[in-house]
Amino acid sequence: MLDNKIRYLQIAFNKDTQQVRKILPLIPERPNIFIEAGTPFIKEEGMNGVSAIRRLWKGQIVADLKTIDGAEGEVAMAVQSGANAVTVAGSCPTETLDLFIQACEASGVYSMIDMIGVEDPLQVMRPLKKPPDVVIIHRGRDEESTRGKVIRYKQINKIRSKYDVLIAAAGGIDLHEARSAIFNGANIVVVNLVSPVDGWEGIDVTGDVKASVLKFIETLD
């Protein structure tokens, strides 16, 4: 069960299963480390990619589907593939969000609403029959290079003042940004695995991955 007193590190794979086989064994298994099957990874590898992660990782796995419709079926696919948590897009219809949260609860997995592209997360959450387990405040990858586009940490207190949910911060997070996320009250920090040619912030897969992960863990502590 998620604990709002614990700070979690969510490490996102966005390439392919070859990268998973190479990098995942370097990541220490800890209760506060989640492994994410990122949206690009799932589009490349399908649900077989999630199953490949499960074969190598005993801990928590997030399937970043960003569901926009057909919630019950997509949650079922993720669960069958070994995921412990699934994401839905905050921009999708309220009916989809309600079905998604209900399906996650019935399946015993965590529901996560990704607020990428959503101006006011509270407007999304107010009509819901029940809140999700996690709300993700997300600056999109394509927004990272836009001057002035930041992770909107001010939303954290607004959400927390009305809902008992965990809040994740995502979008171009390095060690400095991870400190800012924790300082501003985030429970979960989402960090991408990246290579120098990507041009995004995260954990460099060409460096000492284990040491980088431990530095992030120290920052969370």
VEXDREN-2710 file (C-alpha; in Angstrom, 1 decimal):
% VEXDREN-2710
k/r/px/py/pz
1/MET/0.0/0.0/0.0
2/LEU/1.3/3.5/-0.9
3/ASP/2.3/5.6/2.1
4/ASN/2.1/9.4/2.0
5/LYS/5.0/9.6/4.4
6/ILE/7.4/7.9/2.0
7/ARG/9.0/9.5/-1.0
8/TYR/9.1/7.3/-4.1
9/LEU/11.3/7.2/-7.2
10/GLN/9.7/6.1/-10.4
11/ILE/12.1/5.3/-13.1
12/ALA/10.7/5.3/-16.7
13/PHE/11.9/3.1/-19.5
14/ASN/10.9/4.7/-22.9
15/LYS/12.9/2.7/-25.4
16/ASP/12.7/-1.0/-25.9
17/THR/13.1/-4.4/-24.2
18/GLN/16.8/-4.4/-25.2
19/GLN/17.3/-1.4/-22.9
20/VAL/15.2/-3.1/-20.2
21/ARG/17.4/-6.2/-20.3
22/LYS/20.6/-4.1/-20.2
23/ILE/19.7/-1.5/-17.6
24/LEU/17.0/-2.9/-15.3
25/PRO/19.4/-5.4/-13.6
26/LEU/21.5/-2.3/-12.6
27/ILE/18.7/-0.7/-10.6
28/PRO/18.6/-1.7/-6.9
29/GLU/15.4/-3.3/-5.8
30/ARG/13.9/-1.1/-3.0
31/PRO/10.3/-0.7/-1.8
32/ASN/10.3/3.0/-2.8
33/ILE/11.5/2.4/-6.4
34/PHE/8.9/2.0/-9.1
35/ILE/9.7/0.9/-12.6
36/GLU/7.6/2.5/-15.3
37/ALA/6.8/1.0/-18.7
38/GLY/6.7/4.4/-20.4
39/THR/4.2/5.3/-23.1
40/PRO/6.8/5.2/-26.0
41/PHE/8.0/1.9/-24.6
42/ILE/4.5/0.4/-24.6
43/LYS/3.8/1.7/-28.1
44/GLU/7.0/0.1/-29.3
45/GLU/6.7/-3.2/-27.4
46/GLY/3.0/-3.6/-26.5
47/MET/2.0/-5.3/-23.3
48/ASN/4.7/-7.9/-24.0
49/GLY/7.1/-5.2/-22.9
50/VAL/5.3/-4.9/-19.6
51/SER/5.6/-8.6/-19.1
52/ALA/9.3/-8.5/-19.9
53/ILE/9.8/-5.9/-17.1
54/ARG/7.8/-8.2/-14.8
55/ARG/10.1/-11.1/-15.5
56/LEU/13.1/-9.0/-14.3
57/TRP/11.6/-6.9/-11.6
58/LYS/9.8/-8.1/-8.5
59/GLY/8.7/-4.7/-7.2
60/GLN/6.1/-2.2/-8.3
61/ILE/5.5/-1.6/-12.1
62/VAL/3.6/1.3/-13.6
63/ALA/2.1/0.8/-17.0
64/ASP/1.9/4.3/-18.4
65/LEU/-0.9/3.7/-20.9
66/LYS/-2.4/7.2/-20.6
67/THR/-5.8/5.6/-21.3
68/ILE/-8.3/7.9/-23.1
69/ASP/-11.1/5.4/-23.7
70/GLY/-12.0/1.8/-23.1
71/ALA/-10.8/2.0/-19.5
72/GLU/-11.9/-1.4/-18.2
73/GLY/-10.2/-3.3/-21.1
74/GLU/-6.9/-1.3/-20.8
75/VAL/-6.7/-1.8/-17.1
76/ALA/-7.3/-5.6/-17.6
77/MET/-4.5/-5.8/-20.2
78/ALA/-2.1/-4.0/-17.8
79/VAL/-3.0/-6.2/-14.9
80/GLN/-2.6/-9.4/-17.0
81/SER/0.8/-8.2/-18.0
82/GLY/2.0/-7.8/-14.4
83/ALA/1.5/-4.1/-13.7
84/ASN/0.7/-2.8/-10.2
85/ALA/-0.4/0.7/-11.4
86/VAL/-1.9/2.2/-14.5
87/THR/-2.2/5.7/-15.8
88/VAL/-5.1/7.5/-17.5
89/ALA/-5.1/10.8/-19.3
90/GLY/-6.7/13.6/-17.2
91/SER/-8.1/15.1/-20.4
92/CYS/-10.4/12.2/-21.2
93/PRO/-14.1/12.1/-20.3
94/THR/-15.2/11.9/-16.7
95/GLU/-17.0/8.6/-17.5
96/THR/-13.7/7.1/-18.6
97/LEU/-12.0/8.4/-15.5
98/ASP/-14.7/6.9/-13.2
99/LEU/-14.6/3.5/-15.0
100/PHE/-10.8/3.5/-14.9
101/ILE/-10.6/4.2/-11.1
102/GLN/-13.3/1.6/-10.5
103/ALA/-11.5/-1.0/-12.6
104/CYS/-8.2/-0.4/-10.9
105/GLU/-9.7/-0.7/-7.5
106/ALA/-11.5/-3.9/-8.4
107/SER/-8.2/-5.3/-9.8
108/GLY/-6.1/-4.3/-6.8
109/VAL/-3.8/-1.9/-8.7
110/TYR/-3.1/1.8/-8.2
111/SER/-5.0/4.3/-10.3
112/MET/-2.9/7.3/-11.6
113/ILE/-4.4/10.3/-13.4
114/ASP/-1.8/12.0/-15.6
115/MET/-2.6/15.7/-15.9
116/ILE/-0.4/16.4/-18.9
117/GLY/-1.9/19.3/-20.9
118/VAL/-4.6/19.9/-18.2
119/GLU/-4.8/23.5/-17.0
120/ASP/-6.7/23.0/-13.8
121/PRO/-6.5/19.5/-12.3
122/LEU/-9.2/20.3/-9.8
123/GLN/-11.7/20.8/-12.6
124/VAL/-11.0/17.2/-13.7
125/MET/-11.3/15.8/-10.2
126/ARG/-14.4/17.5/-8.9
127/PRO/-16.9/15.5/-11.0
128/LEU/-15.3/12.2/-10.1
129/LYS/-17.2/9.6/-8.1
130/LYS/-14.0/8.7/-6.3
131/PRO/-10.5/10.2/-6.5
132/PRO/-7.6/8.2/-7.9
133/ASP/-4.7/6.9/-5.8
134/VAL/-2.2/9.2/-7.5
135/VAL/-2.4/12.5/-9.4
136/ILE/0.6/13.2/-11.8
137/ILE/1.6/16.9/-12.3
138/HIS/3.3/16.5/-15.7
139/ARG/5.3/18.8/-17.9
140/GLY/5.3/17.1/-21.3
141/ARG/8.5/16.1/-23.1
142/ASP/7.7/18.5/-26.0
143/GLU/7.2/21.3/-23.5
144/GLU/10.7/20.9/-21.9
145/SER/12.4/23.1/-24.4
146/THR/9.9/25.9/-24.2
147/ARG/11.1/28.8/-22.2
148/GLY/9.0/29.4/-19.1
149/LYS/7.3/26.0/-19.2
150/VAL/7.7/24.6/-15.7
151/ILE/6.3/21.8/-13.6
152/ARG/3.4/23.6/-11.8
153/TYR/4.1/22.7/-8.2
154/LYS/1.5/25.2/-7.1
155/GLN/-1.1/22.6/-8.0
156/ILE/0.1/20.2/-5.4
157/ASN/-1.2/22.2/-2.4
158/LYS/-4.5/22.9/-4.2
159/ILE/-5.1/19.3/-4.9
160/ARG/-3.9/18.1/-1.4
161/SER/-6.2/20.6/0.3
162/LYS/-9.2/18.8/-1.1
163/TYR/-8.2/15.2/-1.8
164/ASP/-6.3/12.5/0.1
165/VAL/-4.2/11.4/-2.8
166/LEU/-0.5/11.0/-3.5
167/ILE/1.0/13.4/-6.0
168/ALA/3.7/12.7/-8.5
169/ALA/5.9/15.2/-10.4
170/ALA/7.1/14.4/-13.9
171/GLY/8.7/16.0/-16.9
172/GLY/12.5/16.6/-17.4
173/ILE/13.5/15.9/-13.8
174/ASP/17.2/16.0/-12.9
175/LEU/18.6/16.0/-9.3
176/HIS/17.9/19.7/-8.9
177/GLU/14.3/19.3/-10.1
178/ALA/13.9/16.3/-7.9
179/ARG/14.8/18.4/-4.8
180/SER/12.3/21.1/-5.9
181/ALA/9.6/18.4/-6.3
182/ILE/10.2/17.1/-2.8
183/PHE/10.4/20.6/-1.4
184/ASN/7.1/21.4/-2.9
185/GLY/5.4/18.3/-1.5
186/ALA/5.5/15.7/-4.2
187/ASN/5.3/12.1/-3.0
188/ILE/6.6/10.5/-6.2
189/VAL/9.3/11.8/-8.5
190/VAL/9.3/10.4/-12.0
191/VAL/12.7/10.3/-13.7
192/ASN/13.3/9.2/-17.3
193/LEU/16.2/7.0/-18.5
194/VAL/17.9/9.0/-21.2
195/SER/21.0/9.0/-23.4
196/PRO/23.1/12.1/-24.3
197/VAL/21.6/12.3/-27.8
198/ASP/18.0/12.6/-26.4
199/GLY/18.4/16.1/-25.2
200/TRP/16.2/15.5/-22.1
201/GLU/16.9/15.4/-18.4
202/GLY/17.0/12.2/-16.4
203/ILE/19.3/9.3/-15.6
204/ASP/22.0/8.8/-18.3
205/VAL/22.1/5.2/-19.4
206/THR/25.7/5.6/-20.7
207/GLY/26.9/6.5/-17.1
208/ASP/26.9/4.7/-13.8
209/VAL/23.1/4.0/-13.6
210/LYS/23.2/2.5/-10.1
211/ALA/25.1/5.4/-8.7
212/SER/22.7/7.9/-10.3
213/VAL/19.7/6.0/-8.9
214/LEU/21.2/6.1/-5.4
215/LYS/21.8/9.8/-5.7
216/PHE/18.1/10.3/-6.5
217/ILE/17.2/8.1/-3.6
218/GLU/19.4/10.2/-1.3
219/THR/17.7/13.4/-2.6
220/LEU/14.3/11.9/-1.8
221/ASP/15.4/11.0/1.7
END
